[in-house]
Structures are given as structure tokens and as C-alpha cells.
């Protein structure tokens, strides 16, 4: 006797089995990477802390961020206002 149809219970077991198998394979292949990246302290220099050049980096970033804010404020505002107007017009036509 040939059964037609789909066996949901068997499909669920196969799906879970495949998921567990894939997860296990990925876990096994990543173990080597994890152990290889673990620092053993060989040749690692101590942290320098806050260096004087870090102030220059912070100041450069601040100047760049402030300049971009003032330069892009007007065009961005115009673009957003145009989008708002377009949405209002589209809603009125509906």
C-alpha cells in the first residue's frame, strides 16, 4: 500500500536533525579559530593609555563633524521638506 501525502512528524525530525548537524559542524570548524586567536601574552606590549596624539585625533574628528553638520544642514533640510511635501501631495490624491 502506497501512502500519499506528507509526513509532518518525520519532516520536523529531519529539519531539527539537519539544524543540529549544521550547527555542530560550524562549531567544530570555529573552535580552531577561537583557540588560535586566544592571546598567550607573548610579545604583547602594555597599553600606552591616553597618548598626546589622541587629543589631535579627537579635535580633528570634532572639527570634521561640526563642519559637516553646518555644510549639510541646509541641503538635508530641503530634501526632507521636499519629501514631506511629496508625501502630503500623494496622500491628497488618494
N, CA and C atoms as an extended XYZ file, in Angstrom:
282
Properties=species:S:1:pos:R:3:atomname:S:1:resname:S:1:resid:I:1 pbc="F F F"
N         0.843       -1.168        0.000 N   UNK     1
C         0.000        0.000        0.000 CA  UNK     1
C         0.895        1.240        0.000 C   UNK     1
N         0.666        2.112       -0.937 N   UNK     2
C         1.458        3.331       -1.070 CA  UNK     2
C         0.715        4.469       -0.387 C   UNK     2
N         1.420        5.136        0.509 N   UNK     3
C         0.808        6.268        1.195 CA  UNK     3
C         1.165        7.543        0.458 C   UNK     3
N         0.165        8.334        0.237 N   UNK     4
C         0.426        9.631       -0.373 CA  UNK     4
C         0.294       10.697        0.699 C   UNK     4
N         0.908       11.791        0.465 N   UNK     5
C         0.830       12.879        1.438 CA  UNK     5
C         2.198       13.169        2.027 C   UNK     5
N         2.166       14.004        3.011 N   UNK     6
C         3.411       14.495        3.584 CA  UNK     6
C         3.434       14.136        5.055 C   UNK     6
N         4.498       13.536        5.509 N   UNK     7
C         4.627       13.140        6.901 CA  UNK     7
C         5.282       14.283        7.679 C   UNK     7
N         4.471       15.073        8.366 N   UNK     8
C         4.960       16.266        9.054 CA  UNK     8
C         5.888       15.922       10.210 C   UNK     8
N         5.587       14.852       10.913 N   UNK     9
C         6.416       14.491       12.060 CA  UNK     9
C         7.826       14.108       11.600 C   UNK     9
N         7.915       13.335       10.530 N   UNK    10
C         9.220       12.939       10.003 CA  UNK    10
C         9.968       14.162        9.474 C   UNK    10
N         9.257       15.070        8.816 N   UNK    11
C         9.894       16.277        8.289 CA  UNK    11
C        10.447       17.136        9.422 C   UNK    11
N         9.729       17.234       10.524 N   UNK    12
C        10.197       18.028       11.658 CA  UNK    12
C        11.458       17.411       12.251 C   UNK    12
N        11.481       16.096       12.371 N   UNK    13
C        12.655       15.414       12.908 CA  UNK    13
C        13.849       15.619       11.981 C   UNK    13
N        13.624       15.537       10.679 N   UNK    14
C        14.713       15.743        9.719 CA  UNK    14
C        15.225       17.181        9.772 C   UNK    14
N        14.311       18.141        9.899 N   UNK    15
C        14.711       19.544        9.962 CA  UNK    15
C        15.548       19.813       11.204 C   UNK    15
N        15.103       19.310       12.338 N   UNK    16
C        15.853       19.509       13.580 CA  UNK    16
C        17.200       18.800       13.493 C   UNK    16
N        17.217       17.610       12.928 N   UNK    17
C        18.474       16.868       12.790 CA  UNK    17
C        19.461       17.614       11.896 C   UNK    17
N        18.973       18.156       10.784 N   UNK    18
C        19.847       18.920        9.889 CA  UNK    18
C        20.375       20.166       10.579 C   UNK    18
N        19.513       20.846       11.336 N   UNK    19
C        19.943       22.046       12.052 CA  UNK    19
C        21.035       21.711       13.063 C   UNK    19
N        20.838       20.635       13.819 N   UNK    20
C        21.832       20.234       14.818 CA  UNK    20
C        23.142       19.847       14.135 C   UNK    20
N        23.057       19.142       13.019 N   UNK    21
C        24.258       18.745       12.292 CA  UNK    21
C        25.019       19.961       11.761 C   UNK    21
N        24.314       20.895       11.154 N   UNK    22
C        24.960       22.103       10.621 CA  UNK    22
C        25.580       22.923       11.746 C   UNK    22
N        24.852       23.070       12.848 N   UNK    23
C        25.364       23.823       13.992 CA  UNK    23
C        26.626       23.171       14.552 C   UNK    23
N        26.623       21.845       14.656 N   UNK    24
C        27.783       21.132       15.181 CA  UNK    24
C        28.989       21.285       14.264 C   UNK    24
N        28.771       21.178       12.956 N   UNK    25
C        29.872       21.326       12.003 CA  UNK    25
C        30.458       22.731       12.085 C   UNK    25
N        29.599       23.752       12.124 N   UNK    26
C        30.097       25.125       12.227 CA  UNK    26
C        30.853       25.343       13.534 C   UNK    26
N        30.353       24.764       14.604 N   UNK    27
C        31.017       24.898       15.894 CA  UNK    27
C        32.394       24.251       15.869 C   UNK    27
N        32.491       23.060       15.292 N   UNK    28
C        33.772       22.356       15.238 CA  UNK    28
C        34.783       23.129       14.394 C   UNK    28
N        34.343       23.681       13.264 N   UNK    29
C        35.274       24.410       12.410 CA  UNK    29
C        35.698       25.740       13.021 C   UNK    29
N        34.906       26.322       13.895 N   UNK    30
C        35.260       27.599       14.507 CA  UNK    30
C        36.094       27.450       15.771 C   UNK    30
N        36.192       26.250       16.305 N   UNK    31
C        36.970       26.052       17.526 CA  UNK    31
C        38.441       26.376       17.282 C   UNK    31
N        38.968       25.988       16.140 N   UNK    32
C        40.365       26.277       15.824 CA  UNK    32
C        40.639       27.763       15.769 C   UNK    32
N        39.713       28.511       15.200 N   UNK    33
C        39.868       29.961       15.117 CA  UNK    33
C        39.853       30.586       16.506 C   UNK    33
N        38.996       30.087       17.355 N   UNK    34
C        38.904       30.633       18.711 CA  UNK    34
C        40.194       30.371       19.480 C   UNK    34
N        40.697       29.156       19.384 N   UNK    35
C        41.934       28.851       20.103 CA  UNK    35
C        43.129       29.585       19.511 C   UNK    35
N        43.137       29.785       18.207 N   UNK    36
C        44.251       30.487       17.574 CA  UNK    36
C        44.254       31.963       17.933 C   UNK    36
N        43.096       32.529       18.189 N   UNK    37
C        43.029       33.956       18.491 CA  UNK    37
C        43.232       34.254       19.970 C   UNK    37
N        43.292       33.234       20.794 N   UNK    38
C        43.490       33.452       22.224 CA  UNK    38
C        44.918       33.929       22.457 C   UNK    38
N        45.050       35.079       23.080 N   UNK    39
C        46.377       35.632       23.323 CA  UNK    39
C        47.043       34.948       24.500 C   UNK    39
N        48.298       34.600       24.320 N   UNK    40
C        49.027       33.952       25.408 CA  UNK    40
C        49.975       34.917       26.104 C   UNK    40
N        49.997       36.157       25.659 N   UNK    41
C        50.851       37.141       26.300 CA  UNK    41
C        52.225       37.246       25.678 C   UNK    41
N        52.511       36.458       24.683 N   UNK    42
C        53.828       36.507       24.044 CA  UNK    42
C        53.920       37.714       23.129 C   UNK    42
N        54.800       38.618       23.441 N   UNK    43
C        55.062       39.756       22.578 CA  UNK    43
C        53.999       40.833       22.607 C   UNK    43
N        53.098       40.780       23.529 N   UNK    44
C        52.072       41.816       23.592 CA  UNK    44
C        52.576       42.966       24.452 C   UNK    44
N        52.543       44.148       23.882 N   UNK    45
C        53.004       45.328       24.610 CA  UNK    45
C        51.891       45.831       25.528 C   UNK    45
N        52.296       46.473       26.587 N   UNK    46
C        51.327       47.049       27.508 CA  UNK    46
C        50.640       48.233       26.841 C   UNK    46
N        49.426       48.492       27.254 N   UNK    47
C        48.671       49.604       26.694 CA  UNK    47
C        49.332       50.926       27.077 C   UNK    47
N        49.401       51.836       26.117 N   UNK    48
C        50.047       53.124       26.365 CA  UNK    48
C        49.130       54.101       27.081 C   UNK    48
N        47.855       53.793       27.119 N   UNK    49
C        46.925       54.723       27.728 CA  UNK    49
C        46.598       55.858       26.775 C   UNK    49
N        46.338       57.026       27.332 N   UNK    50
C        45.971       58.196       26.529 CA  UNK    50
C        47.244       58.907       26.104 C   UNK    50
N        47.521       58.879       24.803 N   UNK    51
C        48.732       59.487       24.258 CA  UNK    51
C        48.389       60.900       23.800 C   UNK    51
N        49.396       61.769       23.733 N   UNK    52
C        49.169       63.162       23.358 CA  UNK    52
C        48.555       63.280       21.966 C   UNK    52
N        48.910       62.378       21.066 N   UNK    53
C        48.348       62.452       19.708 CA  UNK    53
C        46.861       62.117       19.685 C   UNK    53
N        46.365       61.481       20.729 N   UNK    54
C        44.930       61.183       20.779 CA  UNK    54
C        44.102       62.463       20.848 C   UNK    54
N        44.633       63.501       21.493 N   UNK    55
C        43.917       64.779       21.542 CA  UNK    55
C        43.735       65.347       20.140 C   UNK    55
N        44.759       65.200       19.300 N   UNK    56
C        44.664       65.706       17.930 CA  UNK    56
C        43.611       64.931       17.134 C   UNK    56
N        43.529       63.639       17.374 N   UNK    57
C        42.514       62.836       16.690 CA  UNK    57
C        41.110       63.258       17.110 C   UNK    57
N        40.927       63.489       18.401 N   UNK    58
C        39.614       63.920       18.896 CA  UNK    58
C        39.258       65.286       18.327 C   UNK    58
N        40.213       66.194       18.308 N   UNK    59
C        39.949       67.535       17.776 CA  UNK    59
C        39.662       67.486       16.277 C   UNK    59
N        40.410       66.667       15.519 N   UNK    60
C        40.148       66.531       14.087 CA  UNK    60
C        38.744       66.000       13.835 C   UNK    60
N        38.347       64.991       14.594 N   UNK    61
C        37.003       64.445       14.433 CA  UNK    61
C        35.945       65.482       14.774 C   UNK    61
N        36.156       66.228       15.852 N   UNK    62
C        35.182       67.249       16.260 CA  UNK    62
C        35.022       68.320       15.191 C   UNK    62
N        36.131       68.805       14.663 N   UNK    63
C        36.074       69.839       13.620 CA  UNK    63
C        35.371       69.302       12.383 C   UNK    63
N        35.687       68.077       11.984 N   UNK    64
C        35.052       67.476       10.811 CA  UNK    64
C        33.551       67.299       11.027 C   UNK    64
N        33.153       66.804       12.193 N   UNK    65
C        31.732       66.591       12.472 CA  UNK    65
C        30.967       67.913       12.483 C   UNK    65
N        31.529       68.939       13.107 N   UNK    66
C        30.857       70.244       13.161 CA  UNK    66
C        30.769       70.861       11.771 C   UNK    66
N        31.846       70.762       10.991 N   UNK    67
C        31.834       71.316        9.629 CA  UNK    67
C        30.799       70.604        8.765 C   UNK    67
N        30.745       69.286        8.846 N   UNK    68
C        29.750       68.547        8.059 CA  UNK    68
C        28.331       68.893        8.487 C   UNK    68
N        28.130       69.119        9.777 N   UNK    69
C        26.800       69.491       10.256 CA  UNK    69
C        26.350       70.801        9.622 C   UNK    69
N        27.221       71.808        9.644 N   UNK    70
C        26.835       73.106        9.088 CA  UNK    70
C        26.741       73.088        7.566 C   UNK    70
N        27.591       72.312        6.911 N   UNK    71
C        27.556       72.253        5.449 CA  UNK    71
C        26.320       71.505        4.950 C   UNK    71
N        25.959       70.422        5.621 N   UNK    72
C        24.868       69.569        5.137 CA  UNK    72
C        23.505       69.908        5.730 C   UNK    72
N        23.453       70.863        6.655 N   UNK    73
C        22.189       71.174        7.319 CA  UNK    73
C        21.148       71.685        6.330 C   UNK    73
N        21.496       72.634        5.488 N   UNK    74
C        20.533       73.236        4.565 CA  UNK    74
C        20.089       72.257        3.471 C   UNK    74
N        20.995       71.581        2.759 N   UNK    75
C        20.532       70.655        1.719 CA  UNK    75
C        19.710       69.492        2.280 C   UNK    75
N        20.087       69.002        3.438 N   UNK    76
C        19.342       67.900        4.035 CA  UNK    76
C        17.957       68.356        4.457 C   UNK    76
N        17.864       69.554        5.010 N   UNK    77
C        16.572       70.110        5.396 CA  UNK    77
C        15.674       70.290        4.178 C   UNK    77
N        16.236       70.797        3.090 N   UNK    78
C        15.450       70.983        1.866 CA  UNK    78
C        14.979       69.642        1.304 C   UNK    78
N        15.834       68.647        1.331 N   UNK    79
C        15.461       67.332        0.814 CA  UNK    79
C        14.344       66.713        1.645 C   UNK    79
N        14.438       66.838        2.960 N   UNK    80
C        13.392       66.276        3.818 CA  UNK    80
C        12.079       67.030        3.660 C   UNK    80
N        12.143       68.360        3.533 N   UNK    81
C        10.917       69.132        3.311 CA  UNK    81
C        10.270       68.780        1.979 C   UNK    81
N        11.073       68.562        0.945 N   UNK    82
C        10.530       68.154       -0.352 CA  UNK    82
C         9.873       66.785       -0.248 C   UNK    82
N        10.474       65.893        0.513 N   UNK    83
C         9.881       64.556        0.698 CA  UNK    83
C         8.563       64.659        1.454 C   UNK    83
N         8.507       65.493        2.481 N   UNK    84
C         7.267       65.688        3.243 CA  UNK    84
C         6.177       66.241        2.339 C   UNK    84
N         6.529       67.221        1.515 N   UNK    85
C         5.559       67.814        0.594 CA  UNK    85
C         5.072       66.774       -0.412 C   UNK    85
N         5.980       65.944       -0.909 N   UNK    86
C         5.605       64.898       -1.852 CA  UNK    86
C         4.654       63.889       -1.236 C   UNK    86
N         4.892       63.526        0.008 N   UNK    87
C         4.008       62.576        0.693 CA  UNK    87
C         2.640       63.199        0.918 C   UNK    87
N         2.604       64.485        1.315 N   UNK    88
C         1.315       65.163        1.506 CA  UNK    88
C         0.529       65.211        0.203 C   UNK    88
N         1.197       65.546       -0.900 N   UNK    89
C         0.520       65.593       -2.198 CA  UNK    89
C        -0.005       64.218       -2.595 C   UNK    89
N         0.779       63.198       -2.333 N   UNK    90
C         0.366       61.839       -2.682 CA  UNK    90
C        -0.838       61.399       -1.853 C   UNK    90
N        -0.849       61.771       -0.571 N   UNK    91
C        -1.987       61.411        0.280 CA  UNK    91
C        -3.251       62.167       -0.127 C   UNK    91
N        -3.103       63.409       -0.587 N   UNK    92
C        -4.269       64.182       -1.022 CA  UNK    92
C        -4.888       63.602       -2.283 C   UNK    92
N        -4.064       63.037       -3.165 N   UNK    93
C        -4.597       62.461       -4.400 CA  UNK    93
C        -5.310       61.140       -4.141 C   UNK    93
N        -5.049       60.503       -3.034 N   UNK    94
C        -5.734       59.243       -2.717 CA  UNK    94
C        -7.062       59.542       -2.176 C   UNK    94
